[in-house]
């Protein structure tokens, strides 16, 4: 996994899944079943993956020579549910830098 774009896609998938688990499973269980521990663990994992995603995004930005709007779009995708999946789909349609 030496390719920065490939790394971004994998970390983005993991970060996206962790975000959906946090919002769709852990948070409801915290309030409906009084299980705050899930938010602690899933939130911790999501936080690590979020930081990894931002690092991978910066690396891919430098390697691929993206414009600032592309980088800002990636940052916006990181805070939206399913945003990382949409970002990956859009980036796969773009031509790669040689």
Backbone bond lengths (Angstrom), bond angles and torsions (degrees), N, CA, C in turn:
res aa  C-N    CA-C-N  psi(-1)  N-CA   C-N-CA  omega(-1)  CA-C   N-CA-C  phi
1 X - - - 1.441 - - 1.529 109.28 -
2 X 1.305 116.55 53.00 1.458 121.72 179.85 1.523 113.08 -83.63
3 X 1.327 117.08 -18.44 1.456 121.38 -179.31 1.533 109.53 -77.22
4 X 1.342 118.76 120.28 1.475 120.90 -177.90 1.527 113.77 -58.33
5 X 1.327 117.54 -35.47 1.460 119.40 -179.39 1.529 110.77 -70.14
6 X 1.320 116.70 -41.26 1.459 121.34 176.84 1.537 110.08 -61.70
7 X 1.316 116.81 -42.22 1.467 121.85 177.69 1.530 110.17 -62.27
8 X 1.321 116.78 -43.20 1.463 121.12 178.78 1.526 110.32 -59.21
9 X 1.322 117.63 -43.75 1.455 120.92 -179.54 1.529 111.12 -61.80
10 X 1.324 117.59 -45.36 1.461 120.74 -178.33 1.527 111.64 -67.70
11 X 1.305 117.12 -45.15 1.467 119.34 178.93 1.529 109.53 -66.33
12 X 1.314 117.31 -37.46 1.462 121.29 177.63 1.514 112.82 -62.70
13 X 1.321 116.79 -39.34 1.467 119.95 177.30 1.525 110.57 -63.81
14 X 1.324 115.86 -46.12 1.467 119.98 -179.95 1.530 111.32 -65.07
15 X 1.321 115.92 -42.11 1.463 120.40 179.31 1.525 110.39 -64.86
16 X 1.321 116.63 -40.98 1.461 120.76 179.27 1.522 112.38 -63.97
17 X 1.321 116.38 -42.92 1.464 120.39 178.26 1.525 110.14 -65.40
18 X 1.332 116.93 -42.36 1.466 119.12 -179.67 1.534 110.74 -64.55
19 X 1.317 117.57 -36.16 1.461 121.25 178.33 1.529 110.40 -65.56
20 X 1.338 116.28 -44.40 1.458 119.88 178.95 1.528 111.59 -65.44
21 X 1.332 117.22 -37.98 1.465 120.48 175.86 1.525 111.00 -64.42
22 X 1.315 116.08 -40.37 1.456 120.26 179.39 1.526 110.67 -63.27
23 X 1.337 116.36 -48.50 1.463 120.55 -176.98 1.523 113.43 -76.48
24 X 1.336 116.37 -37.32 1.464 120.09 -172.43 1.511 115.71 -94.83
25 X 1.327 118.21 -19.97 1.462 120.83 -177.53 1.529 111.20 -120.85
26 X 1.324 116.47 -58.91 1.464 120.00 -172.92 1.530 112.61 -65.24
27 X 1.323 117.86 -46.22 1.466 120.07 -179.11 1.531 112.08 -64.41
28 X 1.337 119.05 -48.01 1.470 117.28 176.91 1.531 113.07 -59.80
29 X 1.329 117.51 -40.01 1.460 119.62 179.39 1.523 111.91 -67.68
30 X 1.306 117.08 -29.18 1.460 120.32 176.76 1.527 110.21 -61.49
31 X 1.314 115.57 -44.84 1.462 119.65 -175.29 1.524 113.76 -90.32
32 X 1.316 118.15 -31.96 1.461 120.14 -176.99 1.530 113.10 -88.92
33 X 1.343 117.17 -31.59 1.469 120.71 -176.56 1.526 112.05 -118.62
34 X 1.315 117.11 8.81 1.465 121.84 179.92 1.534 111.70 53.15
35 X 1.341 115.44 50.93 1.471 122.01 179.13 1.530 110.23 -120.61
36 X 1.319 117.72 71.76 1.472 119.54 -177.75 1.531 113.43 -69.43
37 X 1.326 118.10 -16.98 1.468 120.78 -179.31 1.527 111.81 -61.30
38 X 1.327 117.15 -34.74 1.467 119.84 -179.96 1.523 111.56 -61.73
39 X 1.320 115.98 -40.15 1.468 119.36 178.95 1.525 109.62 -64.43
40 X 1.315 116.33 -38.24 1.468 120.07 178.54 1.521 110.70 -60.23
41 X 1.314 117.31 -50.90 1.467 120.52 -175.68 1.525 112.84 -73.60
42 X 1.321 116.49 -46.94 1.471 119.17 -179.55 1.530 109.40 -68.30
43 X 1.320 117.13 -37.86 1.467 120.44 177.76 1.513 112.04 -64.25
44 X 1.318 116.43 -39.30 1.463 121.10 177.62 1.535 110.39 -62.87
45 X 1.336 116.24 -47.58 1.470 120.29 179.14 1.531 110.50 -62.87
46 X 1.318 115.75 -42.92 1.468 119.41 179.40 1.534 111.03 -62.93
47 X 1.319 117.07 -39.82 1.465 120.20 178.54 1.526 112.04 -61.35
48 X 1.318 116.64 -44.26 1.473 120.00 176.94 1.524 111.41 -62.52
49 X 1.333 116.14 -43.87 1.465 119.73 179.76 1.531 111.24 -67.52
50 X 1.319 117.34 -34.23 1.468 120.91 177.18 1.528 110.08 -62.79
51 X 1.317 116.65 -46.73 1.471 120.27 178.42 1.531 109.75 -62.33
52 X 1.331 116.68 -41.37 1.470 120.24 177.12 1.515 111.93 -62.84
53 X 1.333 116.59 -38.35 1.457 120.42 178.52 1.523 111.09 -64.64
54 X 1.327 116.94 -43.32 1.462 120.44 179.39 1.527 110.00 -62.63
55 X 1.335 117.12 -41.72 1.469 120.62 177.88 1.530 110.45 -64.05
56 X 1.332 117.23 -43.87 1.470 121.22 179.63 1.524 110.59 -65.78
57 X 1.321 116.60 -36.26 1.466 121.01 178.08 1.527 110.35 -64.17
58 X 1.327 116.77 -44.17 1.465 120.37 177.60 1.518 112.36 -63.03
59 X 1.319 116.24 -40.83 1.461 120.90 178.67 1.530 111.24 -64.67
60 X 1.335 116.28 -44.91 1.466 119.93 178.91 1.528 110.50 -65.71
61 X 1.322 117.33 -37.17 1.464 121.98 178.06 1.528 110.44 -58.91
62 X 1.314 116.46 -46.73 1.475 120.22 179.48 1.528 111.37 -67.83
63 X 1.315 116.52 -44.10 1.464 120.84 -175.77 1.529 112.32 -68.00
64 X 1.322 116.33 -40.93 1.467 121.11 -175.57 1.527 113.17 -89.21
65 X 1.326 117.57 -10.58 1.458 120.61 179.98 1.516 113.48 67.96
66 X 1.325 116.83 38.37 1.458 121.53 -178.88 1.524 111.31 -69.14
67 X 1.329 114.81 155.81 1.461 120.83 173.91 1.528 109.01 -75.33
68 X 1.324 115.19 165.04 1.464 119.58 177.47 1.518 112.57 -62.40
69 X 1.342 120.23 -39.33 1.471 119.03 176.70 1.529 113.03 -60.05
70 X 1.326 117.44 -34.59 1.464 119.88 177.09 1.523 110.19 -65.65
71 X 1.327 116.35 -43.76 1.463 120.24 178.17 1.531 110.53 -62.84
72 X 1.316 117.37 -44.44 1.467 120.78 179.08 1.523 111.71 -64.32
73 X 1.331 116.87 -34.36 1.463 120.41 174.82 1.521 111.30 -64.46
74 X 1.328 116.46 -38.08 1.453 120.74 176.04 1.519 111.83 -65.10
75 X 1.319 116.38 -39.78 1.469 120.18 176.88 1.526 110.69 -64.76
76 X 1.328 117.13 -41.29 1.458 120.53 177.69 1.530 110.62 -64.14
77 X 1.327 116.46 -39.93 1.466 120.32 179.47 1.519 111.58 -62.18
78 X 1.311 117.03 -29.81 1.464 120.10 -176.68 1.521 112.97 -70.88
79 X 1.307 118.40 -17.62 1.461 120.58 -178.91 1.531 112.79 -109.24
80 X 1.322 117.01 5.56 1.458 121.27 177.72 1.525 110.13 -109.56
81 X 1.326 118.34 135.37 1.464 119.00 175.06 1.528 109.61 -57.84
82 X 1.281 117.40 134.10 1.472 127.51 -176.63 1.526 112.79 67.42
83 X 1.318 118.16 4.07 1.461 120.98 -178.03 1.515 113.43 -61.88
84 X 1.331 117.40 -37.63 1.462 119.40 -178.46 1.524 111.26 -68.02
85 X 1.346 116.48 -30.80 1.462 119.89 178.97 1.525 110.57 -71.62
86 X 1.327 116.59 -40.22 1.464 121.54 177.06 1.527 109.69 -65.44
87 X 1.334 116.70 -41.88 1.461 120.70 178.48 1.523 110.70 -59.50
88 X 1.323 116.91 -46.48 1.467 119.54 179.67 1.522 111.18 -59.55
89 X 1.328 117.18 -44.98 1.472 120.49 -179.85 1.525 111.24 -60.30
90 X 1.323 116.99 -41.42 1.473 120.17 179.94 1.522 112.06 -69.80
91 X 1.332 116.18 -39.54 1.466 118.94 -179.40 1.528 111.65 -69.54
92 X 1.311 117.43 -31.07 1.467 120.07 178.42 1.524 112.22 -66.35
93 X 1.332 117.21 -24.34 1.472 122.01 -179.81 1.522 111.90 -81.64
94 X 1.342 116.83 -16.17 1.466 120.49 -176.67 1.516 110.69 -84.28
95 X 1.317 116.69 150.48 1.466 118.88 174.04 1.525 110.49 -69.18
96 X 1.341 115.68 144.03 1.463 121.91 -179.83 1.520 110.38 -86.21
97 X 1.302 115.30 150.58 1.457 121.63 174.30 1.533 108.28 -76.60
98 X 1.294 116.65 137.36 1.479 120.56 -177.49 1.497 113.26 -73.65
